């Protein structure tokens, strides 16, 4: 009898967990084909654990790499050493990573050093700008150079990979697993009629503008510009409530509270549990964000999106009309947000645009492709 393929899935941040837990569940439905080990680095500690609880996923390995005030190079070195030790303990046939985090790059590099094939979920995103976003753009390019299999969410991402010389037969267009997670969690929330205490102070009789922001390239003047725009819009629109779950990074906390802390119809919240955040997105009027994952989730919920970045690796949403790039200039953000609040036709054109990121079945497609590719490929490459 053929032995199951040994797979190690490595992730460390909340977004990675959201996008890989559906794949963990899909692999667990095929025990005759796969034996799965979940390895977390703990790059995001508390927020990571919340997502694991939602999907009832328990890691076999927890590398606990976080230290207070850590540097990027320190995190990279520590994660590389501990991931390498985990690979020695489990000897997987495949290592699966997702996206473009430091954890993903380090896990791919550790697997390469041991000649273990790598499969990359959400492969092929590109801005073609080395430092935007930083360090994610280079992380994902380097992972693409290492990976054996590339699971692209969209045709555009697939085209990016093929243009870089990756064999067409090694690239699979699957949709994005974040949609799998979103639809699964939203269905559970609605079926159970869930209410979350973290959202109790929000006045949902008003139009809710949901805001998130955490990108390194926006630290300093960028975040200040975003907040100045939000303050002006809030001051002029008492029937609007701006809700901003604030990232814990001090580079985000300080300017956000300085500019928005005393505005009556702005709610500054701590980071929300994943399920509460999904419900907040679902009940929002529109969203302002620099997040990558939210650019994919918002169209599935028919929410217009303003992206506070100068460029995006998710151009599909902009092309489809679900999102617009607004950068961090306060006047531009203010004008675009005013347009969504005041122009019903423009709002409707955003909300009715088609979602280019998937249908909720990406994880099953990845499992099928991985099984097909594992036939005769599970041996270490020479």
CORCOR-V263370 format. One record per residue. SS is DSSP state (2 for helix, 1 for strand, 0 for the rest). PSI is psi as a letter, one per 40 degrees, with the letter a starting at -180 (none if undefined). Layout:
ss;psi
SS;PSI
SS;PSI
//
This chain:
ss;psi
0;h
0;h
0;i
0;i
1;h
1;h
1;h
1;h
1;h
1;h
1;i
0;e
0;i
2;d
2;d
2;d
2;d
2;d
2;e
2;d
2;d
2;d
2;d
2;d
2;d
2;d
2;d
2;e
0;e
0;f
0;d
0;e
0;d
1;i
1;h
1;h
1;h
1;h
1;h
1;i
0;d
0;f
0;d
0;h
2;c
2;d
2;d
2;d
2;d
2;d
2;d
2;d
2;d
2;d
2;e
0;f
0;h
0;h
0;i
0;d
1;h
1;h
0;e
0;f
0;e
0;h
0;i
0;h
0;f
0;i
0;i
2;d
2;d
2;d
2;d
2;d
2;d
2;d
2;d
2;d
2;d
2;d
2;d
2;d
2;d
2;d
2;d
2;d
2;d
2;d
0;f
0;i
0;d
1;i
1;h
1;h
1;i
1;h
0;b
0;f
0;i
2;d
2;d
2;d
2;d
2;d
2;d
2;d
2;d
2;d
2;d
2;d
2;d
0;e
0;f
0;h
1;i
1;h
1;h
1;h
1;h
1;f
1;i
0;e
0;h
0;h
0;e
0;f
0;h
0;d
0;e
0;h
0;i
0;h
0;e
2;d
2;d
2;d
2;d
2;d
2;d
2;d
2;d
2;d
2;d
2;d
0;i
0;d
1;i
1;h
1;g
1;h
0;d
0;i
2;d
2;d
2;d
2;d
2;d
2;d
2;d
2;d
2;d
0;e
0;e
0;h
0;h
2;d
2;e
2;e
1;h
1;h
1;h
0;e
0;i
0;h
2;e
2;d
2;d
2;d
2;d
2;d
2;d
2;d
2;d
2;d
2;d
2;d
2;d
2;d
2;d
2;e
0;f
0;i
0;h
0;h
2;d
2;e
2;e
0;d
0;e
0;h
0;g
0;e
0;e
0;i
1;h
1;h
1;h
1;h
1;h
0;i
0;h
0;e
0;h
2;d
2;e
2;e
0;i
0;b
2;d
2;d
2;d
2;d
2;d
2;d
2;d
2;d
2;d
2;d
2;d
2;d
2;d
2;d
2;d
2;e
0;g
0;e
0;e
1;h
1;h
1;h
1;h
1;g
1;h
1;h
0;i
0;e
0;h
2;d
2;e
2;d
2;d
2;d
2;d
2;d
2;d
2;d
2;d
2;e
0;d
0;e
0;h
0;d
0;f
1;h
1;h
1;h
1;i
1;i
0;h
0;i
0;i
2;d
2;d
2;d
2;d
2;d
2;d
2;d
2;d
2;d
0;e
0;i
0;d
1;i
1;h
1;h
1;i
0;e
0;i
2;d
2;d
2;d
2;d
2;d
2;d
2;d
2;d
2;d
0;e
0;f
0;h
1;i
1;h
1;h
1;h
0;g
0;i
0;d
0;i
0;i
0;e
0;f
2;d
2;d
2;d
2;d
2;d
2;e
0;e
0;e
1;i
1;h
1;h
0;e
0;a
0;e
0;h
2;d
2;d
2;d
2;d
2;d
2;d
2;d
2;d
2;d
2;d
2;d
2;d
2;d
0;h
2;d
2;d
2;d
2;d
2;d
2;d
2;d
2;d
0;e
0;i
0;i
0;h
0;e
0;e
0;i
0;e
0;e
0;f
2;d
2;d
2;d
2;d
2;d
2;d
2;d
2;d
2;d
2;d
2;d
2;d
2;e
0;h
0;e
0;e
0;e
0;i
0;h
0;i
0;none
//
